[in-house]
Structures are given as structure tokens and as C-alpha cells.
Amino acid sequence: MKDKIAALRKEYPALGSAFEGRRLVYLDSACTVLKLKRAADEQRRHLLELGGCGGKRSFHALAAAMEENFYAARSAAASFMGAEAPEEIIFTAGVTDAVNLLANSFPFTAGRNEVVLSPLEHNAVFLPFERLACAGRIKLRVAPLKNMRVDLEALDKMTGPKTALVCLTHASNIFGGREDMAAAADLAHAAGARLFCDDAQYAPTHGGGGAQYGADAAAFSGHKLGAPYCTGALYVKRDLLARLRPSRVGGGTVEEVSFAGGRYKVKYLGSYQGFEAGVQNYSGASALAVTLERLEKCGFENIRAHVSGLVDGALKSLEGIRGIRVLGRREDLLEGSLISIVPEKKGFSVPDFNLFLNQQRGRFIAVRTGRHCADLACLASGYRETIRISFFAYNTPDDTAFFIQALKKYLQLL
Ligand SMILES: Cc1ncc(COP(=O)(O)O)c(C=O)c1O
């Protein structure tokens, strides 16, 4: 395992970055993962060697090569996500784009118009539904938090005959750990509802996602795996996909337009084709496929074990430090890839500490502080901000040691 992780580590040029003479110590992979060199190379190759138009618009050899490459990327995403077929994959610009698409295309009915959210949902999931609720199109319910995780029993009680959709993040971006997606699928389906799984934080260090546990829809963001920005995919189970009504329409989505009786009639293409309006991010999709292939070659079981080891080591170091508190339970945190801490010592200022981390001798330590776009979780827990350290395959125990050293130094200064 160690060899495979070490070999992968060499493929992230940004690890060698320095800003104003300070070397990067990157503990912010939950925000975005540093980019894999071969992903950048593939995007460049695709743009320069292909660079034509996909989407079955033109019928010449270059367009055919583009389409073949795009479909191969779709197959790679389908296999990664655990879909039954590539036709269940809609390419998106990431989870935000995917949830906006799902929320605005979902077949709510007068009798089934409730959406139940976990309190751990990122604003990317919360806000599209909150807007629909404000417009009076759905009723929104948010389940409570328990030990920094979703209270599944309460979520179960809130899910009933009016529930159309349950949304649950597979791994929280603020409190870490992972959620029991199979249990969530069972409870949603028992009520006749659908389940959406947000794999943004789960996919990078576990591999795959909610489809493998019975979710009807799931999404991940490519940039959180080291692929280019604005890549990602939405999986929608075939029978649900057939019932969605495209919210974004345009070129490439139409089977036929007819005119009769003074009106136009538009027949949209089936499966993913009805949802990918306009020219797509073909080069990004190709680079995403290369990224998935590289991480799969390293082995997600190895990435998982490595990251879990880093979380374990960091928890051990944090346990002895007075003046801060680790949020969540150890056994839960080991299942995730990040740790949130909050200050307890008087005078500890999170923004000041952030600045302090930026100004270490010879190094700057990149972490994330604040609300992490997890406003529901902040409201439910009462924490207004946290300091989050997050890990990926390229991190080493030395990265944690630099952070711990700086944290201790800062606490001593208070
Ligand atoms: C849990 C979770 N969901 C959704 C998102 C949104 O992802 P993106 O900005 O790639 O659309 C993020 C990003 O931080 C996230 O952590």
C-alpha cells in the first residue's frame, strides 16, 4: 500500500508550490483536492488534438472521435459511481450543478411534495430546495443532529406518504465521518420516497458512492478528486430519470420539433441526452476519466486506509492539547477524512489563527475555517465556525505535525 500511495503522491505538482518563499502544507482537500498532473495533461491533449464538437451534432471523423471519447468517460463515471449503465450518468459541473438540475427537474406532485434534508447538507443541496420551498412548490423539512451526525431515527419519523425525496450527504464536509446510506435508502423507499446522496466528500477517499447503497440519485465533483474544475456527474436511476423533466433546455437535447395547430411541440431525447443542453465540457470529462483510472489503479482501499491512518494520528495528537475541542466521536471520525476543532481557550480568535498558520517560518499551512457552507449544521449544532483539517492520499503525518506544532505555539501565545 505504501508504495502505491508514495507513487501517487509524486503526481501532484502543486505540493511543491511556494508562495512568498513559504512552502505549502495542504490540509484543505475537503475544499478541493490539488490537481493531478495527468489530468491537466489529458485536458490539454484533448483540447489540442481533438478540439471538435461532440454531442452527435456533426457526422465527420473528428466529431465521431470526440463522441467516442465522451462516451468512454461516461462509462468510466458510471462504473465509478456504481450505475447500471452509462445512460444513467449526466455530466455536470459538480455537485452544485447536479442538485440544481435534480431539484428543478424532479417530478413533485400535489400529493408528494415534501423534501426531507439531513442537517448536514451543504448549501449546494439545501439552497436549491429552499428556493423551491420559498416559491411554494415544495415543503422542506430538516432532520435533527445527534452526536454531529444525522439522527436517522428522527429522519425516519419525518419521512412519510407525502415525502418525495430524502437528501443525505454521504460524508459531512464539516463534522467528518460518514453516514449510513443503506439505512437511509431503506427508510426512504419504505415510505415510497426517493433518496439523493451527496458524494462530494465521500467519493474522493472511499471511491464510488450512493448508488452502491441503493440511492436513486447521487452526485460527485471532479475537482475534489484532482480532476479539472467544473467536472462531475449526476447519477439517476433509470426509472427516475425517465420521470424527470429537463429544467435546462437547448441544443443537443431534442429528438424532434413539430408544428401543428398553431403550436410547437418539442420531443426531448431520452436518458442523459435530454439533460446535457449545449456544448459540453468534453475535455474536462476526458480528464475526469483519466483521474478516476489513476485513483482506481492506486486502489481506493489503499487511499481509504491511508487517510483513516492520518485521521487517527491527528486525533491522537489533538487529544492531549488543552484549549481546543475536537467535534464528533473518534469512531465516527475515523470513517471520514477530516476533523473539525473549535477553540475553548479565552482569546483564541479563529481568523487570527488562520493568519498565524499562513505565516509559519518557511511554510504556510492551508486549512479551512468558518462555516464551510454547512449553515444547517452550524445552526443545528450551535457552532458558528470551526477549524477544519482535511486529508487526501498525498498527505503525510508530517503535514499533521506542522499543524499541531503551530496550534501549540498559537495557544502558548495566548
Ligand atoms: C458535501 C459537499 N456537497 C457539495 C459541495 C459542492 O460542490 P461543488 O462546489 O463542487 O459543486 C461541497 C463542496 O465543498 C461539499 O463539500
The ligand as an SDF file (V2000), in Angstrom:
LIG
                    3D

 16 16  0  0  0  0  0  0  0  0999 V2000
  -20.5720   17.9510    0.9850 C   0  0  0  0  0  0  0  0  0  0  0  0
  -20.4880   18.8870   -0.1840 C   0  0  0  0  0  0  0  0  0  0  0  0
  -21.5030   18.9480   -1.0340 N   0  0  0  0  0  0  0  0  0  0  0  0
  -21.4920   19.7700   -2.1020 C   0  0  0  0  0  0  0  0  0  0  0  0
  -20.4200   20.5770   -2.3540 C   0  0  0  0  0  0  0  0  0  0  0  0
  -20.4390   21.4860   -3.5690 C   0  0  0  0  0  0  0  0  0  0  0  0
  -19.5160   21.0360   -4.5010 O   0  0  0  0  0  0  0  0  0  0  0  0
  -19.1340   21.9310   -5.7900 P   0  0  0  0  0  0  0  0  0  0  0  0
  -18.7210   23.2660   -5.2810 O   0  0  0  0  0  0  0  0  0  0  0  0
  -18.0150   21.1630   -6.4050 O   0  0  0  0  0  0  0  0  0  0  0  0
  -20.3340   21.9750   -6.6440 O   0  0  0  0  0  0  0  0  0  0  0  0
  -19.3120   20.5530   -1.4910 C   0  0  0  0  0  0  0  0  0  0  0  0
  -18.1610   21.4440   -1.7260 C   0  0  0  0  0  0  0  0  0  0  0  0
  -17.4290   21.8040   -0.8510 O   0  0  0  0  0  0  0  0  0  0  0  0
  -19.3540   19.6820   -0.3780 C   0  0  0  0  0  0  0  0  0  0  0  0
  -18.3450   19.6170    0.4880 O   0  0  0  0  0  0  0  0  0  0  0  0
  1  2  1  0
  2  3  1  0
  2 15  2  0
  3  4  2  0
  4  5  1  0
  5  6  1  0
  5 12  2  0
  6  7  1  0
  7  8  1  0
  8  9  2  0
  8 10  1  0
  8 11  1  0
 12 13  1  0
 12 15  1  0
 13 14  2  0
 15 16  1  0
M  END
$$$$
